[in-house]
Amino acid sequence: MTRPRALAGLLVVLVAAAGLAGCGSEQGQRLSIATGGSGGVYFVYGGGLAEQIGEHLDGYQATAEVTSASVDNMYLIADDKSDLAFALADTAADAVRGSDTFDGEKVPAQALARLYNNLTQVATIKGKGISSVEDLRGRRVSVGSPGSGTEVIALRVLEAAGLDPDHDISRQQLGVGESVQAVKDGALDAFFWSGGVPTSAVTDLATSRELVLLPTDQYVGKLKERYGDFYAAAEIDASGYEGVDAPVKVVAVPNYLVVNRSMDPELAYRLTKLLFDQKDALVEVHPAARRLELKTAPEVAPLELHPGARRYYDEQAKT
């Protein structure tokens, strides 16, 4: 099959604990964490997780890597090029089913935890005359970088709004940081971003322009009917970004931390335990980590929990 982009040559941007030089057996085994673009939450959260692995998981160091996010991350898991990966539930569902983008190739992935919800942020600035997704017709719109979960949800939301992504907009494929710069430069009218709040790149736009976020919750019913029950409505709080003075109702999609089903159960157990043992440290890295809860973390349908993760949750249920 034709994949959305080449996966070779990932840029390693953050290494936990020790540097790459001399990372031999005395430093333990190195784990690769597939995150997302440098302007997004996956990158920050993954960097924090890599650091905690290096400090608290005996025998292991970890590297967080920049990727195009969810779609690419699932391929990296499939090819054993990454040990852990962040992925949106809708993309992960497509991957394990071999549907949509994955075109019959079923990825042997399982989940360690449901982490937090990504909020679908459709951003523009005041003065553009854009107040709804329908107003994007004829506009220059970024749907996210190729191989990203943002691209998946953006195309689905546009279709739910009655817009053809190939004909009704001038379609761009930029990461969140590139999108923000393009809006500042006047080269882009709006962009989609699926991520936690706050996202640093969107915060940057809000502090330099008058940010407008478009509501998308009205499309949840159509998305659930066509793609699955993991879509839900949520709110971006008025305090989420400067200048957004009222809550904005949007589409929410859970994020999973996924691994290949071949991962050693003991390692999967220790990684899952680490998420909870070091939760406070991860919250200091990004507030999205606060959303990790024992009650909801095992809810990873339609994926299966990795047996090592299931062991951890079963133990916690007995205490």
N, C-alpha and C positions, 0 to 999 in steps of 0.2 A: 504493500500500500504506500501511498505518498503521504508522508508526514508533513505537518504544517511548517516545519523549518528544521534545518540541521541542528542536531543536538551536540555536535562536537565543539570543543573549544570553549567550554563554560568559563566564565571569568570568576576566579576565586577572589573574593573581596574582603572576607573577614575570617580570621582563624582564631579559635578559642585557645586560651592559655599559651601554648608554645607556638613558635613560628614553624614554617614548613622545613626549614633547614634542620637536618639531623633528626627527622621524625622517624627514627628507627624503632626497633623493638623495645628499647628502654623507655620510650614514651608511650607505648601501647598502640593499639589499633586505632586508625583514624576513620571516623564516620563522616560521610558527606550528607549535608542537609540541603535539599533543593528549596529555594525560597521564592523570590520574585524580583521585581525591579527595585533599584536602590531607593526609589521614592515611596515605596509602599510598606505596609505593616509586616508582610511576610518576611521581608529582609531584616527588619529590626527585631522581630520576635525570634526569627531563626538565628540571628547573631547572638541573642541572649541565651537561647537554648544551647548553642554551640559552646558558649562560655561555661554554662552550668555543667555540661557533660565533661568538659576538660577539668573542672574543679572538683566534681563530686562523683563521677562514674569511674571507679578504679579500672585501669587498663585501657581507657579510651580517651582519645582527643577527638575534636570535631571541627569541621570546616563548613561554614555557611556560604552558599554560592548564589550568585545572581543568575536568574533564569527569566524566561518570559512567563513564568508562573504556571497555573494549574494544568493546562494541557501538556505542556512540555514536561512538567514535573511527573505526571503519570507515565509518560514514555521513559523518563529517566529511571523510575522505579521498575518498569517492565524490563529494561535493559540492564538492570543492576549497576547503573552508573551513579545512582544516589541511594543511600541507605534509608533516609527519611525524607519526606516531602510534605509540604503544605498543599492542600488542594480543596477547591470548592466542592460541595456535595454533588452538585449537578454534573460537573465535569468528572468527578470520581465515579459517579453512577454510570455515565457514558463509557468510561474506561473499563469497568469490570463487566459491563454488558457487551462491549465491543460495538457500541452504537454511535450514530452521528459522526463526529470527527474521527473516531477510532475505527470506523469502517470495517467491522468484523474482527478486529484484533483485540481480544479480551486480555486485559492487564491483570496479572495475578496479584492484586493488591488487597491488603486488609488494613484496618485502621487501629491505631492505638487510642485515639481520643477524638471526641468532638471538642474543638477549642473555643470558638466564639463565632458569632454571626458576621458575615460580610454584609455591608449595606451598599445597595446599588446607588451610587452617587452620579447623577447626571448634572454636570456643572456648566454654567455659563456665567456671564457677567451682565450687570445692568446696562441698559442702553442697546441691547441686541434685539429687544422685542420678542424674547423667547420666554414663555411661561409654562409650557407643557411639552411633552415629548412630541406631540403632533406638530408643534411649531418648528420642529427640526427639519421639516420638509424643505428641500432646496438649500439647506445650510451645509457648511463645512463641519463635519462631525468626526471625532476620533472614537472608534469603537474598542480601543485597547490594542495592545501589541499582539502580533500574530502568536498563536500558541498560548494565549492567556485565558483564564477563566472569565475575565472582564469581557473579552470578545464574545464568548459563548453567551453570557447573559445579555450583553448589549444587543446582539442580533435577535435574540428571543424577545426582548422588550420592544424593540422597534417593530417586529412583526406583529406582536400583540396590539401595538398601537395603530396598526394598519399601514405601516410604512415598509416599503421594499428597500432593504439596506443597500442593494446594488444599483437602484435607480432613483430613489426618492431623496437621497442625501449625497453630498460629496464626501465619500467615505475615506477616512484616514485611519491608519493603524499605528498609533503611537502609545508608548508607555505613559504613565501618569505624569512623570516629570517633564517629558517632551511635550505632552499636551498642555500643561500649565504654561510652559514657555511660549508655545504657539499661540495660545490665547492672549498672552501679554503682548506678543508681537503683532497681533491682529491677523494672523494667518489661519486661525481656527475660531469657529463660533461656539462650539460646545464640545464636551467630551464625556464619555462614560468611564467610570471607575468603580470597581467592586472591591471594597476594602473596609477595614475598621475605621472608626472615628476616634480621634483625629488622624488623618493621613498627612504626613508632613508636607508633601507637595501641594495638597489642596489648601492646607493652612497658609502656605506661602502665597498662593493666589488670593486668598481671603484678606491677607494683610496688605496687599498691594493694589487690589481692585475690589469692586463691590460684587461679591460672590452671590450668585443665584443658584439654588439647588432645586431641581424639578421633581415633583411628586411622581412616584411610579407604583404606588400600592394598588391602584385600580386595575393593574394587569395581573395581580397575583392569581386570581381565579383561572384565567386562561393558561397561565404558566403551569399551575398545578394539574389542570385537566390534561394538558398535553405532555408534560415532562415528569411530573412526580410531586409527591407531597412535601418535599423538603423546602419548597418555596413558602414564604410567609410574609406578612406585613410587619413592619417595624417603624420606629421613628428615629430620625436624627434630631437629637436635642438642640434647642436653640443655642445652648452653650457650646455646641460642638465646634463651630467655626465663627470667627469674628464676622459681624455683620449679618449673620443669619439669626433673625430676631424672633422666629417662631418655629415650632417643630415641623419637620418635613417628613411626610409618610412615604416610605419607600419599600421596595422589594428586599427581603433579607434571605440570605442563603448561608447555611452552616459551613464552617471550615473544618476539615479533618486533618489530622496528622497521620499520614499513611506510610506503610512499609510494604515490601514484598512479602508474600505469605511464607517465603522460605527463610525469613529471619529467624535466628535462634530464639526459642521461646523465653529462655532466661534473659537474653538481652532485651527483648521486647518488654518483659516484666520490669526490668530495672529502669528502662527508659520511661515507661508509664509512671512508675513510682516517682522518678525524678521530677516529672512534670508537677506533681502535687507537693512533693517535699520542698521543691525550690520555687513554688508559686510566687511567694512574696518577692523573691529576687527577679523573677520574670516580669512581675507587675511594675517594678521599678524601671525596667527596660521599656515596656509599653503597657498602657492601661488595658489593652485588649486581653491580656493574660488574666485579668481579674474575672473574666467570664468563664474560666475553666471551673466546672463544678462536678463533684462526684455523682450527682443525680443525673446530669445530662451528658456527661462525657462518654458513657457507653452507648449512647443513642447515635449510631452511625449507619443506619439503614440508608440505602440498600447494600452497603458494604457489610462484611463480617468483621467482628472484632478479631484481632490476632489472638491466638490462645494465650500468649504471655500476658497481654493486656487483660484478657478476661479473668485470668488468675488473680491479677491485682484487684479488680473490681469485686470479685467474689470474696476475697479476703476482707475487703473494706465493708462489705455488706454484713459480714459476720461479727464485726466489732461494734 
